[in-house]
């Protein structure tokens, strides 16, 4: 059990050498844009394939510098919530 936890922390999930979440975000934005542009404007998909490849290369380079970017994005999403403060003070106070 301990080895599995250490392996998950030491080796975050990757897709084609890039961090999981940024790669999925990149593909989920660029593929629909590509298909809409092909259908609406009859554009050449080579432009979009080059764009996807360049963006993925940038994500891979950034992922080599910061391999836990997926975990950081998930943690940001969980902590960036509006809270109801009991007392009128600035900032988020995580209290009921």
N, C-alpha and C positions, 0 to 999 in steps of 0.2 A: 504494500500500500504506500509506504513512504517513498519508494522509488518512483511510483507512478506520479505522485505529486511533484517531486523534484524534476522529473522529466517534463511535465507539463509547464512548469515555471521556467525551466531552462530553455526549452524549445517551444516557443509559441507556434500556433498553427500558421502554415504558409500555403499560398497558392502560387505556383510558378515562381518561387523564390521571393515572393512579396508577402507582407503581412495580410492576414485574412480579411479583416474588415475594410481597410482602404481599397484593396483590390476589388472586393465585391461592390463597394460604393462606386468606384470608377466604372466598372462594367455595367452596373445597373443604371447609370446615368447615360453612358455613351452608346450602348446598344440601342435603346429606344430612340435616342436622337438620330442615330444612323438610319434606322428603319423608317422613321418619319421623314427624314430628308430624302431618302431614296424614293419613297412613295409619293411625296408631295412635290418635290423639285427635280426628280429623276437625276439625282447627283451620283457621282462615281463613289463607290464605297472605299476605294483605295485611300482617299483622304482620311476617312474615319478610321480605317485600319492603321494608318500611320499615326493618327492622333492617339488611338488606344495604346499602341506600342510605345510611343514616347511617354505617355502618362504612366504606363506600367513600369517603364524603365526608371522614371523619377520616383515612383513608389518603392521600387526595389532598392534604389540607392538610399532613400530615406529610411527604409526598413532595416538596412544594414547598420545605419547609425543608431536607430532607436527601434529595436526588435519588438518591444512591447507596446507599440502604438495602438494596436487593437484593444488591448486591455485598458489603456488610458482613455480611449474613446468611450468604451463601455462604462468606465468609472465616472467620466464626465456626465454621461447621460443619466446615471443613477443619482448623482449628487446635485445636479442642476435642477432642483425642484423649488417651487414656491412653497414656503412654509408659513404657517400662522404663528406669529410670535405672541407670547402671552403679554409681553411688555413692549411698548413702542420704542424699539431700538433699531438702529441701522444694521443691515446684514441679515443673513439667515442664521437662525438659532434652531438647531435640531432638537426641539423639545415639544412635547404634546400640546 
